[in-house]
């Protein structure tokens, strides 16, 4: 019984940390595909995307999934992205939203790409 409670407690704590984990949202656009951490394709319709993205004005706002801040230098970035021309080349499909509150994952199975 004590062992079961210990396992449940550890699992619960790990779950809480995973919920509160801050994912990388400071991005830098690279010139070459080989330099990228993530290859991105911008889709035309929200229903086609993995992630809804809103570009924030300040680095401090880029703490939530989908809120991206473009940094000036590669060394400042959490992730380097390359925009591909074809959907089939992409690791991640994004859709730009008009409001900050709309940003976030549509397909959380791709969340590992931005951690």
GIGISUL-V399996 format. One line per field, one symbol per residue. ss: DSSP state (@ for helix, = for strand, . for the rest). phi: phi as a letter, one per 40 degrees, with the letter a starting at -180 (. if undefined). psi: psi as a letter, one per 30 degrees, with the letter a starting at -180 (. if undefined). A space follows every 50 residues. Layout:
# GIGISUL-V399996
ss = ???
phi = ???
psi = ???
This chain:
# GIGISUL-V399996
ss = .@@@@@@@@@@@@@@@@@@@.....====...@@@..=====...@@@.. =====...@@@.....====...@@@..=====...@@@..=====...@ @@.==..@@@@@@@.
phi = .cccccccccccccccccccccccbcbbcccbdccccbcbbcccbdcccc bcbbcccbdcccbbdgcbbcccbdccccbbbbcccbdccccbbbbcbcbd ccciccbcccdccbc
psi = eeeeeeeeeeeeeeeeeeefkklkfjlkjlfkeffkekkkkjlfkeffle kkkkjlfkeffhflkfjkkjlekeffkekklkjlfkeffkekklkklfke ffklkejffgeffg.
